[in-house]
C-alpha cells in the first residue's frame, strides 16, 4: 500500500490480518477515551468484526508497521479503518469515511499520520469518491489541528446515539 522512510526507520502501510488484532486493540485503547471503550482481554467481538470487515471490499482495516533501518519488519504503530459508501445525495456520489485513526505515542512526530491520511485521500480518489469524512471527539484539539493542516474543514456538527 505504502512504504516511506521516516526518522525511526521504514514505515509500511498494509491491510490488517487477523494476527494484527491484539496490536490494533492496544492502539485503540492507548488513550483516555479508548481505555474506557476497548476490552483487550476478550478478542471474540474484535474477531467477528474483523471477519465482517475483511469480507467486504468496501471496508479496509489498515495497519502501519515501523521497521528499524535495514530490518524487514517491525512493530505495529498505527491503524485506521476506511469505509467506502455509495450515496444518493451529491448526485449519487461515493464518499469515504475514516474511523479509529491511531498512531502510537512513540511514533508520533515522524509524519506517519500525514502519510496514512495522504494514502487514504489518494485511495478515496482512486475509488471515485468525491468526499472523505471523519469524526473526531471535541476534546481532541491536537487531532483537530492535524486534520485541518491536511485540508479537512469542520463544517458540520456530528451527532451520535449510543444503542
trRosetta pair geometry for C-beta under 8 A, 3 or more apart (Angstrom, degrees):
i j d omega theta_ij theta_ji phi_ij phi_ji
1 12 7.9 109 53 176 87 68
1 13 4.4 -87 91 103 119 93
1 14 5.4 176 11 -96 113 41
1 15 7.1 135 -44 -32 131 66
1 62 7.0 -147 135 -137 175 113
1 119 6.3 61 156 -166 103 142
2 11 7.6 -14 117 114 99 92
2 12 7.1 163 89 -153 61 42
2 13 3.9 24 49 36 102 117
2 115 6.4 161 152 161 146 106
2 116 7.9 -174 58 -98 155 46
2 119 4.8 -87 -45 -89 144 137
3 10 6.3 -3 -169 -180 93 107
3 11 7.2 160 -154 85 43 55
3 12 5.2 -4 -105 -105 78 78
3 13 7.7 -141 -64 23 41 71
4 10 7.3 158 81 -158 34 62
4 11 5.0 -16 64 60 86 102
4 111 7.8 -102 130 108 140 115
4 115 5.3 -123 26 -138 160 152
5 9 7.7 -108 -145 144 64 27
5 10 5.8 -40 -100 -102 57 68
5 11 7.6 158 -111 16 8 81
6 9 6.8 4 63 57 81 42
6 10 7.4 138 22 -116 77 18
6 11 4.9 45 -4 -21 124 116
6 66 7.2 -63 58 -131 127 105
6 110 4.2 69 175 162 125 117
6 111 5.9 -162 -121 56 109 99
6 112 6.3 1 -96 -65 165 83
6 115 7.8 -108 -70 -12 119 149
7 110 4.8 -127 30 -125 101 103
8 11 7.8 72 67 -60 98 92
8 66 5.4 6 106 -180 124 131
8 68 7.5 -76 159 -104 72 57
8 107 6.4 -92 20 -126 161 79
8 110 5.6 -51 0 -104 103 160
9 66 5.6 112 59 172 113 79
9 67 5.1 -142 142 92 133 48
9 68 4.5 -119 -95 -126 142 21
9 69 5.0 -134 -122 -45 77 54
9 71 6.9 -15 -161 37 140 104
9 74 6.5 116 94 -49 153 162
10 66 7.4 156 77 -156 41 49
10 67 4.7 -17 61 61 95 99
10 69 7.1 115 -21 -102 88 44
10 71 7.8 -162 33 61 109 75
10 74 7.8 151 65 2 77 132
11 64 5.8 1 -173 -177 96 113
11 65 7.5 165 -151 83 49 41
11 66 5.5 -18 -98 -102 71 73
11 67 8.0 -172 -76 21 23 72
11 77 7.8 -84 -124 58 95 123
11 78 7.9 28 -157 16 114 135
11 110 7.5 155 -53 119 134 124
11 112 5.5 -168 -126 -113 153 94
11 115 6.5 105 101 79 144 156
12 64 6.7 163 82 -153 42 62
12 65 5.2 -12 58 56 96 88
12 66 8.0 -178 20 -80 71 28
12 67 6.7 31 -3 -6 113 111
13 62 6.0 5 -173 -179 98 115
13 63 7.5 170 -148 90 54 36
13 64 4.9 -26 -94 -97 69 88
13 78 7.7 -48 -102 86 86 123
13 115 7.4 -160 -37 128 130 104
13 116 6.3 155 -100 -107 135 74
13 119 5.8 -143 88 -8 168 175
14 62 7.2 158 83 -153 25 71
14 63 6.3 -24 66 65 74 80
14 64 7.8 137 18 -96 65 40
14 65 7.4 -10 20 6 110 102
15 60 6.1 -89 -116 -162 96 96
15 61 6.9 80 -164 73 69 63
15 62 6.4 -61 -107 -103 41 59
15 63 7.7 39 147 20 16 82
16 20 4.5 -124 -156 67 91 144
16 21 7.6 97 168 -66 126 58
16 24 6.3 23 -131 -65 146 140
16 50 7.4 -102 111 -136 122 109
16 61 4.1 -48 29 111 127 104
16 62 6.5 -154 -27 -108 89 6
16 63 4.6 97 -87 -19 85 109
16 79 7.1 37 -72 -132 128 107
17 20 5.4 108 57 -6 61 103
18 21 6.1 -22 -174 -19 48 113
18 47 7.0 41 -147 -130 102 87
18 50 5.9 120 -108 136 70 150
18 54 7.9 -26 -62 -53 83 156
20 23 5.5 -67 -169 50 64 109
20 24 5.5 66 136 -29 90 107
20 63 5.2 -116 -169 -43 151 161
20 76 6.1 111 -150 -73 100 155
21 24 5.4 -56 -140 37 33 113
21 25 6.2 31 163 -18 68 105
21 43 6.0 95 125 -155 134 120
21 46 5.2 130 -168 135 123 126
21 47 6.6 -12 -107 -78 172 67
21 50 5.9 -72 -86 -58 120 148
22 25 5.9 -56 -147 37 29 109
22 26 6.5 34 153 -21 63 104
22 40 7.3 69 -149 -160 75 90
22 43 6.9 -52 -76 -95 77 133
23 26 5.5 -49 -148 34 34 115
23 27 6.5 36 152 -19 65 102
23 63 7.4 67 97 -141 119 137
23 75 7.3 -173 -137 -173 137 80
23 76 4.1 99 144 51 143 135
23 79 8.0 153 118 -49 86 130
24 27 5.8 -54 -153 35 32 111
24 28 6.4 30 151 -17 65 106
24 46 7.7 159 83 -167 114 131
24 61 7.2 7 -127 174 156 124
24 63 6.4 -94 -81 -92 100 113
24 76 7.0 -57 -62 140 60 154
24 79 4.9 109 -130 -101 86 165
25 28 5.6 -53 -145 38 35 112
25 29 6.1 26 157 -14 67 112
25 38 5.6 160 -168 -175 85 130
25 40 5.3 148 130 -110 123 73
25 43 7.3 -123 -26 -111 156 86
25 46 5.9 -52 -71 -100 123 159
26 29 5.9 -64 -143 43 27 105
26 30 6.2 40 156 -43 64 109
26 40 6.5 59 -79 -116 66 127
27 30 5.7 -50 -146 15 29 120
27 76 7.0 -91 -42 124 130 107
27 77 7.8 128 -101 -174 125 23
27 78 7.2 134 -144 -128 152 17
27 79 5.1 132 84 16 153 118
27 102 4.2 142 156 108 104 141
27 103 8.0 -2 -157 -98 118 7
27 104 6.2 -84 -115 -70 94 79
28 34 4.9 -172 152 -151 58 131
28 37 7.6 -86 149 86 105 109
28 38 5.0 131 106 -73 107 148
28 79 7.3 -56 -52 72 85 135
28 100 5.9 -30 -105 -153 109 108
28 102 6.0 -139 -82 -28 46 154
29 34 4.6 -160 -119 136 24 106
29 35 5.4 82 -176 -94 77 49
29 37 7.6 -152 -105 66 70 74
29 38 3.8 -113 -79 68 96 136
29 40 5.9 -61 -14 -54 165 108
30 34 6.3 -2 36 78 36 139
30 35 7.6 69 -101 -64 12 87
30 102 7.0 111 52 -168 105 134
30 104 6.8 6 94 -123 165 67
30 105 7.0 -134 151 -16 125 100
31 34 4.9 76 51 20 80 106
31 35 6.7 -141 84 -19 33 91
31 102 7.8 -151 -10 -125 119 110
32 35 5.9 -48 -143 24 25 116
32 36 7.4 15 160 -10 55 104
33 36 6.5 -71 -168 36 32 102
33 37 6.6 9 150 -7 68 118
33 137 6.2 -177 -89 -13 162 164
33 139 7.7 157 -58 66 124 127
34 37 5.6 -71 -143 45 39 104
34 38 5.3 7 175 -3 82 117
34 102 7.7 36 -64 -94 159 136
35 38 7.1 -54 -115 42 18 93
39 42 5.5 -6 127 43 120 91
39 45 7.8 61 57 40 117 126
42 45 7.0 53 119 8 100 94
43 46 5.0 -65 -162 50 65 114
43 47 5.5 70 139 -30 89 102
44 47 5.8 -58 -147 35 28 111
44 48 6.6 27 156 -17 64 104
45 48 5.7 -50 -149 35 34 112
45 49 6.4 34 152 -17 64 106
46 49 5.6 -55 -148 39 33 112
46 50 6.2 38 151 -24 66 105
47 50 5.5 -48 -144 33 32 114
47 51 6.5 37 154 -22 63 101
48 51 5.8 -50 -152 31 32 113
48 52 6.7 28 152 -15 63 105
49 52 5.8 -57 -152 37 34 110
49 53 6.2 32 152 -17 68 108
50 53 5.7 -57 -145 40 32 110
50 54 5.8 29 159 -19 68 112
50 61 6.8 -58 -126 10 77 160
51 54 5.9 -57 -140 40 25 110
51 55 6.2 22 160 -19 62 113
52 55 6.0 -61 -145 37 26 109
52 56 6.5 8 161 -9 62 116
52 59 7.5 15 125 63 75 159
53 56 6.3 -76 -150 41 26 101
53 59 4.4 -114 -146 125 71 129
53 60 7.5 137 173 -101 101 10
53 61 5.1 56 140 -27 149 110
53 81 6.9 -84 -135 -137 140 122
54 59 8.0 -64 -36 92 21 105
54 61 7.4 -46 -66 21 73 112
56 59 4.5 48 85 21 112 106
58 83 6.3 39 143 -164 85 66
58 84 4.4 -120 -153 61 80 89
58 85 7.2 100 178 -72 127 42
59 81 6.8 -9 -168 -174 88 106
59 82 7.7 163 -152 86 43 49
59 83 5.3 -6 -105 -108 74 78
59 84 7.7 -137 -61 21 38 74
60 81 6.9 165 85 -155 48 59
60 82 5.1 -7 59 58 98 91
60 83 7.9 -171 24 -76 64 39
61 79 7.2 -6 -179 -166 84 104
61 81 5.0 -25 -103 -102 66 88
62 79 6.5 157 88 -153 60 54
62 80 5.4 -7 58 62 106 72
62 81 7.1 170 16 -93 77 32
62 82 6.6 29 -11 0 121 101
62 116 7.3 149 115 -151 136 104
62 119 7.9 166 -163 103 160 133
62 120 7.9 -139 17 -78 160 97
63 76 5.1 -42 -177 -137 121 118
63 78 6.8 140 -166 86 49 61
63 79 5.1 -16 -106 -99 67 84
64 76 6.9 111 74 -155 44 67
64 77 5.9 -59 98 65 93 76
64 78 3.4 3 45 59 119 111
64 79 7.0 -147 15 -63 78 41
64 103 7.8 -16 60 -112 135 82
64 112 6.3 143 131 -170 157 113
64 116 6.2 -87 -48 -84 142 114
65 73 6.1 -26 146 -164 151 74
65 74 4.9 149 163 69 97 77
65 75 6.4 175 -147 93 84 24
65 76 5.3 -54 -91 -91 77 51
65 77 6.7 109 -135 10 30 83
66 74 4.8 -83 90 107 46 140
66 75 6.4 -15 51 63 85 73
66 77 4.6 13 -7 3 116 139
66 107 5.7 -164 -38 -115 154 130
66 112 7.5 -53 -78 -97 115 139
67 71 4.4 -150 -180 85 97 97
67 72 6.5 -125 -142 97 145 18
67 73 5.5 -132 -97 -179 113 10
67 74 3.7 -169 -90 -16 46 113
68 71 4.5 64 59 2 80 128
68 74 6.1 140 -10 -94 63 127
71 74 5.9 95 99 -61 133 94
74 77 7.8 -11 119 -19 109 109
76 79 7.0 31 170 -54 118 99
77 103 6.4 23 144 -160 85 67
77 104 4.3 -90 -154 19 74 119
77 106 7.0 -103 -133 75 115 92
77 107 3.9 78 174 -24 137 159
77 112 6.8 -58 109 -165 117 167
78 102 6.5 -180 -145 95 52 61
78 103 4.7 -6 -102 -106 97 69
78 104 6.9 -103 -61 -2 57 78
78 107 6.7 -107 -48 95 95 147
78 112 5.5 -159 -56 154 147 125
78 113 7.3 -166 -128 -81 133 60
78 116 5.9 -138 157 -67 142 144
79 100 6.4 -37 116 131 101 105
79 101 7.7 -173 94 -138 55 30
79 102 5.4 8 52 53 85 97
80 98 5.7 -13 176 -164 128 97
80 99 6.9 145 -170 74 76 43
80 100 5.7 162 -134 88 50 73
80 101 4.3 9 -99 -98 115 65
80 102 7.2 169 -69 19 70 59
80 116 6.2 119 8 166 131 131
80 120 7.1 -45 99 -71 143 138
81 98 7.3 142 78 -159 53 48
81 99 4.5 -22 65 65 105 96
81 100 5.1 49 9 42 99 116
82 96 5.7 -1 -174 -178 100 116
82 97 7.2 156 -155 78 53 44
82 98 5.7 -20 -101 -100 74 67
82 99 7.8 178 -80 22 28 74
82 120 5.4 -174 -90 -134 137 104
82 123 6.9 75 123 92 166 135
82 124 7.4 -124 -170 -68 131 93
83 96 6.6 154 78 -159 47 63
83 97 4.7 -16 59 58 101 95
83 98 8.0 -167 20 -73 76 23
83 99 6.9 34 -8 -2 111 113
84 94 6.2 4 -178 -179 90 119
84 95 7.8 172 -153 90 50 35
84 96 5.3 -27 -99 -101 63 83
84 124 7.5 177 -103 -121 93 70
84 127 5.5 -74 -123 137 144 154
84 129 6.5 -122 -135 -67 90 120
85 94 6.6 153 81 -159 45 68
85 95 5.3 -20 65 65 100 80
85 96 7.0 158 16 -100 81 28
85 97 6.2 34 -9 -7 125 109
86 92 7.6 -16 -174 -174 91 71
86 94 5.5 -41 -102 -100 53 80
87 90 6.4 45 96 40 124 101
87 92 6.9 169 90 -154 58 29
87 93 5.8 -11 63 72 106 64
87 94 6.8 150 15 -106 84 28
87 95 6.0 21 -8 4 132 103
88 92 6.1 -17 -137 -94 36 59
89 93 7.2 -48 98 37 59 95
90 93 3.7 -42 106 17 115 127
90 95 7.7 88 44 -52 150 109
90 130 6.2 -164 150 78 139 139
90 131 7.1 -139 -81 -13 176 129
93 129 7.5 79 167 -156 92 48
93 130 4.3 -59 -161 29 132 128
93 131 6.7 75 132 5 134 102
94 127 6.7 -104 119 126 149 95
94 128 5.4 72 40 102 134 91
94 129 4.6 -91 108 -99 95 63
94 130 6.8 120 63 6 59 78
95 129 5.4 92 -130 -155 24 104
95 130 6.7 -57 -85 57 70 67
95 131 4.2 -24 -120 72 104 96
95 132 7.0 175 -171 -84 78 27
95 133 6.1 19 166 1 126 107
96 120 7.1 -174 127 175 143 92
96 123 7.7 111 -109 99 167 89
96 124 4.0 -113 10 -115 145 112
96 127 7.2 96 -66 66 120 130
96 129 4.6 -33 -19 -112 94 169
96 131 7.5 -174 30 95 61 53
96 132 4.9 -13 67 -114 98 76
96 133 7.4 169 87 26 49 65
97 132 7.6 167 -84 -162 28 55
97 133 5.2 -24 -106 72 76 87
97 134 6.6 139 -163 -86 63 54
98 101 5.9 25 154 -51 116 113
98 117 7.6 -3 -104 -118 165 82
98 120 5.9 36 -88 -176 121 157
98 132 6.9 36 -21 177 105 99
98 133 7.5 -166 19 93 76 39
98 134 4.2 -26 60 -89 99 115
99 134 7.4 -174 -69 -134 41 86
101 113 7.3 77 170 -141 117 98
101 116 7.3 147 -143 114 103 139
101 117 7.7 24 -132 -75 142 95
101 134 7.2 9 -14 -154 128 146
101 143 7.9 135 84 -143 121 122
103 107 5.5 -118 174 87 94 104
103 108 5.4 119 112 -83 119 77
103 112 5.3 139 -132 92 132 121
103 113 4.9 -90 -29 -65 145 95
103 116 7.6 -161 -72 1 108 145
104 107 4.6 69 65 15 92 105
104 108 7.4 -140 92 -31 46 79
105 108 5.9 -37 -151 0 35 117
107 110 6.0 -69 179 24 67 127
107 112 5.5 8 146 3 110 157
108 112 7.4 -102 -107 40 36 112
108 113 7.3 17 -126 -21 76 118
111 114 5.1 -56 -161 45 68 114
111 115 5.8 71 140 -26 85 102
112 115 5.8 -58 -148 37 30 110
112 116 6.4 32 154 -20 66 105
113 116 5.7 -53 -149 34 31 112
113 117 6.3 24 157 -13 65 107
113 146 6.3 -26 125 -172 144 138
114 117 5.9 -57 -145 41 31 107
114 118 6.2 34 155 -23 65 107
114 146 7.9 -131 -70 -168 80 96
114 149 8.0 -58 -101 104 112 117
114 150 6.7 -173 -127 -87 80 111
115 118 5.6 -52 -144 35 31 113
115 119 6.5 34 154 -20 63 102
116 119 5.8 -57 -156 33 30 110
116 120 6.5 28 149 -17 65 106
117 120 5.4 -51 -147 37 38 114
117 121 6.3 42 152 -22 67 102
117 147 7.8 -169 -128 -113 157 68
117 150 5.4 -36 123 -136 147 160
118 121 5.6 -49 -147 34 33 113
118 122 6.3 30 154 -15 64 107
118 150 7.8 -136 -66 -141 71 115
119 122 5.8 -59 -148 41 30 109
119 123 6.0 29 156 -18 67 110
120 123 5.8 -54 -140 40 28 110
120 124 6.2 34 156 -23 63 106
120 132 6.7 117 134 -150 101 142
121 124 5.8 -55 -150 33 27 113
121 125 6.6 25 153 -16 62 105
121 132 6.0 -93 -108 -16 67 164
121 150 7.8 -159 -49 172 139 116
122 125 5.8 -54 -150 36 32 110
122 126 6.3 36 151 -23 65 106
123 126 5.4 -50 -145 34 33 116
123 127 6.4 23 157 -10 65 108
124 127 6.1 -64 -149 43 28 103
124 129 4.0 -61 179 53 86 136
124 132 4.8 -22 -140 -79 178 110
125 128 7.7 58 -179 -62 32 15
125 129 6.6 -82 -74 55 29 82
129 132 6.4 82 126 -67 137 73
132 152 8.0 -87 95 -98 97 98
134 147 7.0 -136 68 -124 129 142
134 152 7.1 -42 41 -131 106 150
135 158 4.8 117 -118 -137 119 178
136 140 5.0 -101 166 70 104 132
136 143 4.8 -157 -166 118 144 130
136 144 6.3 -174 94 -72 138 69
136 147 6.6 -164 -11 -14 149 148
137 140 4.9 94 65 -7 84 105
137 143 7.9 70 47 52 71 142
140 143 3.8 0 146 27 116 122
140 144 6.4 139 103 -26 74 82
141 144 5.3 -46 -149 29 39 117
141 145 6.7 39 153 -18 66 99
142 145 5.8 -51 -153 35 35 110
142 146 6.4 40 148 -22 65 105
143 146 5.4 -52 -149 35 35 117
143 147 6.3 30 157 -15 68 105
144 147 6.1 -58 -148 40 28 105
144 148 6.2 28 154 -19 64 110
144 154 6.9 0 -149 -56 106 136
145 148 5.7 -58 -145 39 29 112
145 149 6.4 36 154 -24 64 103
146 149 5.9 -56 -155 30 28 112
146 150 6.9 18 150 -11 61 108
147 150 5.6 -60 -154 39 37 110
147 152 4.0 -36 161 47 98 138
148 151 7.7 121 -173 -16 32 7
148 152 6.0 -86 -82 67 37 79
148 153 7.5 75 -119 -95 77 40
148 154 7.4 -40 -81 -17 103 97
